[in-house]
Amino acid sequence: MFSSVRHILPITVIRRERYLPVPGKVLVRTQQKVAASDTVAEANVHPELLILEVGKGLGMPPEKADSHIQCRAGDQLVEGDIVAGPVGFTRRLIRSPRDGKVILVGNGQILIELSTKNYMLKAGLPGTVMELISDKGVIIETTGALIQGVWGNGRIDTGVMARLPIESDQTITTSNIDISLRGIVVLAQHCQDQQALRFAEELPLRGLILASMLPDLIPIAMKLQLPIIVIEGFGNRRFNGLTEKLLATNENREVAVNAESWNQYTAARPEIVIPLPATSSLTTPQVETSLTSGRRVHILRAPYLGEIGTIKKIIGITEFPGGVKAPGAEVLLESGKIQIFPIANLELLA
């Protein structure tokens, strides 16, 4: 039996491959120290092309217009640069309408790749650049605590992690975010108010770590530059005991919040990295997805939602309340209770 895997580790070696979506330029070197928000590579993801009809612009046949073109393939242009002419009594000119790079010249035409804002690949975690992947990205390594979540809004930042100045089981609102939290990565159980999210960005916070959030807030969260990571899921949930303890232990430490989307194909998840000193016995966690006795699991459905347990044994096809038949597992919960769960309701912890 196999399951998805989530890492919740107090200290481990964390090694991440960071890739550009298209070939581009790597901006760092091996053994360079980087912060989570540092740009390590860039690429022009959506290039814009423009064709200038020189012949038409100068009022002559294309083959004749070529002799009046003043640029060559590879030239960098600034808006307003003369690219052809002057011609005739009126000294007719053609100028570049935008900044860009000349790609091709000929047949009375100039093909320009316009300058657009590059995609900037962030490191995503503080660490050391271990390897460069030519034109594609880098491999970064660090040591520390690792907590993975289920949803993120695609932003990255770092800051000192602290709870709200209220009881930890309270919902985050505009009334309990004050000026003392400016520049802080805030830890809270739940958010159900879009105004609280907007206020958190305006303050600004450096990040928001939530156990849960209402699904109605996803559209506004995706528009914000503030990194938002949801650890448990949507609705109104609390942090599981393991995560709660690990976050509490590392409160007031510098953390990196990488709220990238969960990709089931690449195993990438939104995650929190808390840099810690290395020890000689640390190893990189292995992604072993098989459900076997002795493995720790996270319960994904009520009435034991969020609880942690250990698999005692896999029991095969089992009939559950409601008449559903599915592969099951006998799990020893942290409370000491033994319960049988459908395999589909379990997530491996590593």
C-alpha positions in Angstrom: 0.0 0.0 0.0 1.2 3.5 -0.8 0.3 7.0 0.5 1.3 10.6 0.1 4.2 11.7 2.4 4.5 14.9 4.5 7.6 15.8 6.3 7.4 17.2 9.8 11.0 16.9 11.2 12.7 18.7 14.1 16.0 18.7 12.3 17.2 17.2 9.0 19.3 17.8 5.9 17.1 19.7 3.4 18.1 19.5 -0.2 16.0 21.3 -2.8 16.2 21.5 -6.6 15.0 24.9 -7.8 14.2 25.1 -11.5 13.3 27.8 -14.0 10.1 27.1 -16.0 12.1 27.7 -19.2 15.8 27.9 -19.9 17.4 31.1 -18.7 20.4 32.5 -16.7 21.7 31.2 -13.4 22.9 34.1 -11.2 24.8 32.4 -8.4 27.9 30.3 -8.0 28.5 27.0 -6.2 29.2 27.3 -2.4 27.5 30.7 -2.4 25.3 31.3 0.7 21.8 32.4 -0.2 18.7 33.6 1.7 15.2 32.2 0.9 14.2 35.4 -0.9 17.4 35.8 -3.0 17.1 35.5 -6.8 19.2 32.6 -8.0 18.1 32.5 -11.7 16.0 34.4 -14.2 14.3 33.8 -17.5 12.1 35.5 -20.0 9.0 33.3 -19.7 6.7 35.2 -22.0 8.8 36.9 -24.7 7.0 39.5 -27.0 8.0 39.8 -30.7 7.5 42.8 -32.9 8.0 43.0 -36.7 8.8 46.4 -38.2 7.9 46.7 -41.8 10.8 48.9 -43.0 9.8 48.9 -46.7 6.3 50.2 -46.0 7.6 52.7 -43.5 10.1 54.2 -45.9 7.9 53.9 -48.9 10.0 51.6 -51.0 10.3 47.9 -52.1 11.5 45.5 -49.3 14.7 44.6 -51.2 15.7 48.2 -51.5 14.8 49.0 -47.9 17.4 46.6 -46.6 20.2 49.0 -47.5 18.7 51.6 -45.2 18.5 49.4 -42.1 20.9 50.6 -39.4 20.8 47.6 -37.0 21.9 44.0 -37.1 20.8 40.8 -35.4 22.0 40.8 -31.8 21.9 44.6 -31.3 20.2 45.9 -28.2 17.7 48.7 -28.8 16.4 51.4 -26.6 13.0 53.0 -27.3 13.5 55.7 -29.8 16.7 54.3 -31.4 16.9 54.8 -35.2 16.7 51.4 -36.9 16.3 52.6 -40.5 16.7 55.7 -42.6 16.9 58.7 -43.1 15.4 58.6 -46.6 14.1 61.2 -49.0 13.6 64.9 -48.9 11.7 64.6 -45.6 14.5 62.5 -44.1 12.0 59.8 -43.1 13.1 57.6 -40.2 12.0 54.5 -38.4 12.6 54.2 -34.7 12.3 51.4 -32.3 8.9 51.7 -30.4 10.2 49.8 -27.4 13.4 48.5 -25.7 14.4 45.1 -27.1 16.8 42.9 -29.0 17.1 42.6 -32.8 16.5 38.9 -33.7 16.4 39.0 -37.6 16.9 41.6 -40.3 16.0 41.1 -44.0 13.3 41.4 -46.7 12.5 44.9 -45.6 11.7 43.8 -42.1 13.2 43.9 -38.6 12.2 41.3 -36.0 12.6 42.6 -32.4 12.2 40.6 -29.1 10.8 43.2 -26.8 12.2 43.6 -23.3 9.7 42.2 -20.8 9.9 41.6 -17.0 11.9 38.4 -16.4 10.7 35.6 -14.2 12.8 35.7 -11.0 13.5 32.3 -9.4 13.9 32.6 -5.6 16.0 30.3 -3.6 13.0 29.2 -1.4 15.2 28.4 1.6 18.4 29.7 3.2 21.4 27.6 2.5 24.4 26.8 0.3 24.3 26.4 -3.5 25.7 22.9 -4.0 25.3 22.6 -7.7 24.4 24.6 -10.8 22.0 23.1 -13.4 23.1 24.8 -16.6 20.5 27.4 -17.8 17.8 25.7 -15.6 18.4 26.3 -11.9 20.3 25.3 -8.8 20.5 22.7 -6.0 20.5 24.3 -2.5 21.2 22.5 0.8 20.7 23.5 4.4 20.0 21.9 7.8 17.1 22.7 10.1 13.5 21.9 11.0 11.1 21.2 8.2 7.3 21.5 8.3 5.3 20.9 5.1 1.7 22.0 4.5 -1.1 21.4 2.1 -1.6 24.8 0.4 0.3 28.0 -0.4 -0.2 31.2 -2.4 3.1 30.9 -4.3 5.1 33.6 -2.4 8.4 33.4 -0.5 9.8 35.4 2.3 11.7 35.2 5.7 11.3 36.6 9.1 11.2 35.9 12.8 8.2 33.6 13.7 5.9 34.7 16.5 2.3 34.0 17.6 -0.4 36.5 17.7 -0.5 38.5 21.0 -3.6 36.4 22.0 -4.4 32.8 22.9 -3.1 30.5 20.1 -6.5 29.0 19.4 -8.0 32.4 18.4 -8.9 33.4 14.8 -6.7 36.0 13.2 -8.6 39.3 12.7 -7.9 43.0 12.0 -8.2 43.7 15.7 -5.4 41.4 16.8 -2.8 42.3 14.2 -1.0 45.3 15.6 2.1 47.4 14.7 4.3 45.1 17.0 4.0 42.4 14.3 5.4 44.4 11.5 8.1 42.4 9.7 7.1 39.2 11.6 6.0 35.8 10.3 2.8 35.3 12.2 1.6 32.0 13.4 -2.2 31.5 13.9 -4.8 28.7 14.0 -7.4 30.0 11.6 -8.4 32.9 9.3 -11.9 33.5 8.0 -11.8 37.3 7.2 -10.4 38.7 3.9 -9.9 42.1 5.5 -7.5 40.5 8.0 -5.5 39.2 5.1 -5.4 42.6 3.4 -4.4 44.3 6.6 -1.7 41.7 7.2 -0.1 42.7 3.9 -0.5 46.4 4.4 1.2 46.3 7.8 3.2 44.5 6.4 3.8 41.0 7.8 6.6 38.9 6.3 4.5 35.7 6.2 1.4 34.0 7.6 1.4 30.4 8.8 -2.2 29.1 9.4 -3.5 25.7 10.5 -6.6 26.4 8.4 -8.4 28.9 6.3 -11.8 29.3 4.8 -11.8 28.2 1.1 -13.6 31.4 0.1 -10.4 33.3 0.9 -8.3 31.5 -1.8 -8.9 34.1 -4.5 -7.8 37.1 -2.4 -4.9 35.1 -0.9 -3.6 34.4 -4.4 -3.5 38.1 -5.2 -1.4 39.1 -2.2 2.4 39.4 -2.1 2.4 38.2 1.5 3.3 34.5 1.7 0.4 32.5 3.2 0.8 28.8 4.0 -2.0 26.5 5.2 -0.7 23.5 7.2 -3.8 21.3 7.9 -6.4 22.3 5.3 -9.5 24.3 4.7 -12.4 24.8 7.1 -11.7 25.3 10.7 -8.9 23.0 11.9 -6.2 23.1 14.5 -2.5 22.3 14.1 -1.8 18.6 14.7 0.1 17.9 17.9 3.4 17.2 16.2 3.4 20.4 14.2 2.1 22.5 17.2 5.0 21.3 19.4 7.6 21.9 16.7 6.4 25.4 15.9 6.2 26.3 19.6 9.7 25.0 20.2 11.1 27.3 17.4 9.1 30.4 18.2 11.1 33.6 17.9 13.5 32.0 15.4 14.2 33.1 11.9 12.1 31.0 9.5 11.7 30.8 5.7 8.2 30.5 4.3 8.0 28.9 0.8 4.3 28.9 0.0 4.7 27.2 -3.4 1.8 25.1 -4.7 1.5 21.4 -3.8 2.5 19.3 -6.8 1.7 15.6 -6.4 3.8 14.7 -9.4 7.1 16.3 -8.2 6.3 15.9 -4.5 6.9 19.6 -4.0 4.9 21.1 -1.1 4.5 24.4 0.6 6.9 24.3 3.5 8.5 26.1 6.4 12.3 25.8 6.9 13.8 26.8 10.3 17.6 26.9 9.9 19.4 25.1 12.8 23.0 24.0 13.4 24.0 20.7 11.7 25.0 17.6 13.6 27.2 14.8 12.2 24.4 12.2 12.2 22.0 14.1 10.0 20.9 12.6 6.7 18.5 13.7 3.9 15.0 12.3 4.5 14.0 9.5 2.1 10.6 9.7 0.4 9.3 6.2 1.1 5.6 6.0 0.3 4.8 2.5 1.4 2.4 2.0 4.3 3.9 -0.6 6.6 3.7 -1.4 10.3 5.7 1.1 12.5 5.2 4.0 10.1 3.8 7.3 11.6 0.6 8.6 10.0 -1.5 11.7 10.0 -5.3 11.1 10.1 -7.1 13.1 7.3 -10.8 12.6 8.2 -13.1 13.2 11.1 -13.7 12.3 13.8 -9.9 11.8 14.3 -8.9 14.6 11.9 -5.4 15.9 12.6 -4.4 13.2 15.1 -1.1 11.4 14.8 -0.7 7.6 15.1 1.5 4.6 14.3 0.5 1.8 12.1 0.2 -1.5 13.9 -0.7 -3.6 10.9 -2.3 -3.5 7.4 -5.5 -5.5 7.5 -6.6 -5.6 3.8 -10.2 -5.1 2.6 -12.4 -4.0 5.5 -16.0 -3.0 5.7 -16.4 0.4 7.3 -19.5 2.2 8.7 -21.9 3.0 5.9 -21.1 -0.2 4.0 -17.9 1.1 2.3 -15.3 -1.6 1.7 -11.7 -0.5 1.3 -8.1 -1.4 2.3 -7.6 -0.6 6.0 -4.9 -0.2 8.6 -4.9 -0.7 12.4 -3.5 2.5 14.0 -2.3 3.2 17.5 -3.2 6.9 18.2 -1.1 9.1 20.5 -4.0 9.0 23.0 -3.4 5.2 23.3 -6.6 4.2 21.5 -6.4 1.7 18.7 -8.6 2.4 15.7 -9.0 1.0 12.1 -8.9 3.5 9.3 -9.3 3.4 5.5 -5.8 3.6 3.9 -7.2 6.6 1.9 -7.7 8.5 5.1 -4.0 8.2 6.1 -1.0 10.4 5.2 2.5 9.2 6.0 4.7 11.4 8.2 8.5 11.4 7.7 
